[in-house]
């Protein structure tokens, strides 16, 4: 049940962003629509692979995210790249760089994870991240709230589902 809730939250947060750079993605058969559909497919596949938590999936998930990042304007791809880096015990600088890129695009889960990571060492930065999160459109609409976002983030970075 938890797995379904996490996947639902990921999909609702992730596939709402448009990576089209001003193109009309509603025109069937257009190159713009094809690029958008491929971007969505890459992100969906990468999230499913990441959620499986199998190390042998990391290379494919990383490749999908790298390709998706070329079209992504929401910061979602960089966030999931940061998740993979965290799971692989990469250097904090690498993780923070991806999170910063994602948060600079106002991706809600990246900002929530920044707040959580900062809370261990810098309470002021954690408060600033939380305040920034609270100003996002997704937060002012009530879903996901900051505590809900932290639940999703913790599920993603935990070693088991």
PEJORA-V626757 format. One record per residue. N is the residue number from 0. RES is the residue in one small letter. PHI is phi in whole degrees, 0 to 359 (* if undefined). PSI is psi in radians with two decimals (999 if undefined). Layout:
N_RES_PHI_PSI + N_RES_PHI_PSI
This chain:
0_x_*_-0.76 + 1_x_301_-0.71 + 2_x_299_-0.72 + 3_x_294_-0.68 + 4_x_295_-0.74 + 5_x_296_-0.82 + 6_x_299_-0.72 + 7_x_298_-0.75 + 8_x_295_-0.72 + 9_x_297_-0.76 + 10_x_293_-0.71 + 11_x_292_-0.59 + 12_x_281_-0.66 + 13_x_273_-0.71 + 14_x_268_0.20 + 15_x_272_-0.37 + 16_x_286_2.57 + 17_x_255_2.20 + 18_x_252_0.70 + 19_x_256_-0.15 + 20_x_55_0.72 + 21_x_91_0.04 + 22_x_280_2.77 + 23_x_267_1.84 + 24_x_277_-0.02 + 25_x_275_-0.16 + 26_x_274_1.85 + 27_x_300_2.41 + 28_x_86_-0.14 + 29_x_282_2.61 + 30_x_301_-0.59 + 31_x_296_-0.78 + 32_x_294_-0.72 + 33_x_299_-0.78 + 34_x_299_-0.73 + 35_x_296_-0.76 + 36_x_295_-0.67 + 37_x_293_-0.68 + 38_x_300_-0.86 + 39_x_301_-0.74 + 40_x_297_-0.79 + 41_x_300_-0.77 + 42_x_294_-0.75 + 43_x_298_-0.83 + 44_x_298_-0.76 + 45_x_299_-0.76 + 46_x_296_-0.71 + 47_x_295_-0.74 + 48_x_296_-0.74 + 49_x_296_-0.72 + 50_x_293_-0.40 + 51_x_289_-0.40 + 52_x_58_0.76 + 53_x_245_2.13 + 54_x_304_-0.57 + 55_x_292_-0.24 + 56_x_273_-0.26 + 57_x_299_-0.70 + 58_x_296_-0.79 + 59_x_293_-0.77 + 60_x_301_-0.73 + 61_x_297_-0.76 + 62_x_296_-0.73 + 63_x_297_-0.74 + 64_x_293_-0.66 + 65_x_299_-0.78 + 66_x_293_-0.74 + 67_x_295_-0.59 + 68_x_300_-0.46 + 69_x_294_-0.48 + 70_x_255_-0.28 + 71_x_286_2.24 + 72_x_247_-0.04 + 73_x_266_-0.29 + 74_x_90_-0.01 + 75_x_295_-0.78 + 76_x_298_-0.76 + 77_x_296_-0.62 + 78_x_299_-0.84 + 79_x_290_-0.50 + 80_x_296_-0.69 + 81_x_296_-0.68 + 82_x_300_-0.81 + 83_x_299_-0.75 + 84_x_298_-0.72 + 85_x_300_-0.79 + 86_x_294_-0.47 + 87_x_268_0.13 + 88_x_57_0.71 + 89_x_291_2.95 + 90_x_296_2.53 + 91_x_304_-0.56 + 92_x_296_-0.70 + 93_x_295_-0.80 + 94_x_297_-0.84 + 95_x_298_-0.63 + 96_x_297_-0.77 + 97_x_293_-0.74 + 98_x_297_-0.71 + 99_x_298_-0.77 + 100_x_300_-0.76 + 101_x_293_-0.81 + 102_x_295_-0.57 + 103_x_299_-0.40 + 104_x_262_0.19 + 105_x_63_0.63 + 106_x_285_2.07 + 107_x_303_-0.77 + 108_x_292_-0.54 + 109_x_294_-0.73 + 110_x_293_-0.70 + 111_x_297_-0.74 + 112_x_292_-0.66 + 113_x_301_-0.76 + 114_x_298_-0.77 + 115_x_296_-0.79 + 116_x_294_-0.68 + 117_x_291_-0.55 + 118_x_301_-0.38 + 119_x_285_-0.46 + 120_x_230_-0.46 + 121_x_220_1.60 + 122_x_298_-0.59 + 123_x_294_-0.77 + 124_x_296_-0.69 + 125_x_299_-0.77 + 126_x_296_-0.69 + 127_x_295_-0.70 + 128_x_295_-0.73 + 129_x_295_-0.73 + 130_x_298_-0.69 + 131_x_297_-0.74 + 132_x_299_-0.78 + 133_x_298_-0.35 + 134_x_272_-0.18 + 135_x_292_2.60 + 136_x_304_-0.76 + 137_x_297_-0.60 + 138_x_284_-0.67 + 139_x_290_-0.37 + 140_x_280_-0.22 + 141_x_99_-0.14 + 142_x_221_2.23 + 143_x_275_2.56 + 144_x_291_2.93 + 145_x_302_-0.83 + 146_x_300_-0.64 + 147_x_294_-0.71 + 148_x_298_-0.69 + 149_x_295_-0.62 + 150_x_298_-0.80 + 151_x_298_-0.82 + 152_x_300_-0.80 + 153_x_296_-0.64 + 154_x_296_-0.67 + 155_x_290_-0.66 + 156_x_269_-0.18 + 157_x_288_2.62 + 158_x_289_-0.33 + 159_x_229_2.76 + 160_x_286_999
